[in-house]
């Protein structure tokens, strides 16, 4: 009988602190040995010579199996969503979970657990969303939520899920007392609504310009104003906040300001704003509506500002915001610029693209890539060091990246149930070759080797 289950040999092992050539041995789902040269035996041998070995990606912003009014549920549930994640190098996801009428926060996570456990291919956790539908009270529920292992919630100060300023203040105060991190969708609702009404009054709407009108009514100022406002609230109340999907230079500048003023604040960006720009909205025949997301795509200068903010450690994480629909739903001619379907698939593609475009093109060091994609989300959301680390005792969530493979993304390779992926056609060098989740090989050379239901719920504790 072999002493170990799996050994990864001769890889370039990467942590935020540096790199070294070495081996990793796995037993019973955890890293049991790590060092320069392993002289034992294992049932499975993975030769990582010439390859980069990193802790598995953590996508801390997904929307799987989410109800959205007349659209029904998102194209991807926990089965297809986590399968797509595993195919792309992600070994843990944290899904945003929305309440039904009268739900408490614990009701929300219990319902999501029952959905996810029989379906998930990789490990998972949840951020409950606080909306006006929520029952109970946050002062009572937030300590119970943290005690149950879910020390993060989300609030919106824009969109149909918007809380009032008074409600947000109440959440922030209760979260500060309970040690809960508040993720924030930053959007100045008053400015957005004013711009929408002014556009309506300006004259007839052109269906071909729906995506461009949407973009014009959600300018960078709606985002930066919200970051500044909620950042000030959090500083006053001693709360910790995490601004999701930052899209532009203005929002980054606002984050920098609130952090310098003393707010305990983190920033996230998403692949849409690193790899796509607003020129997509001018595509004919409503093709541009397939690229609508909230906030909308920005400009090339904003992309460069985000890359700089990632490299300068101002923005802490990249996450997919994976919200998948069909092309027909996105292009529906009955929808005008006020109710276009926002969101698209990216959980399978962002991690490899971040490596290819970041490390491969010299925008990021490989150590910073590991921080952004794994270690930082693990630390921020209470998973570290069980996740996000190559250390003895950590879960054996490991990705072996091939830095020399040339990749061109094709729709046929996508695991999502959406019928289009916005990054199809992307060509780059460097991509995940082998993905291990708790020691199990779940993807190897593009072939899935996993099964639904093997993923586990991860309960978290923030330091």
Helices and strands as residue ranges (DSSP letters): E 4-15, E 18-27, E 30-35, E 42-47, E 52-55, E 57-62, G 69-71, H 78-87, E 90-97, H 105-116, E 123-129, H 138-147, E 152-156, H 165-178, E 181-185, H 189-201, G 207-209, H 210-216, H 220-237, E 240-246, H 249-260, E 264-269, H 271-275, G 278-282, G 287-291, H 300-311, E 317-318, H 327-331, H 350-354, I 355-359, H 366-370, I 371-375, H 376-380, E 398-408, G 411-413, E 427-437, E 440-444, E 447-448
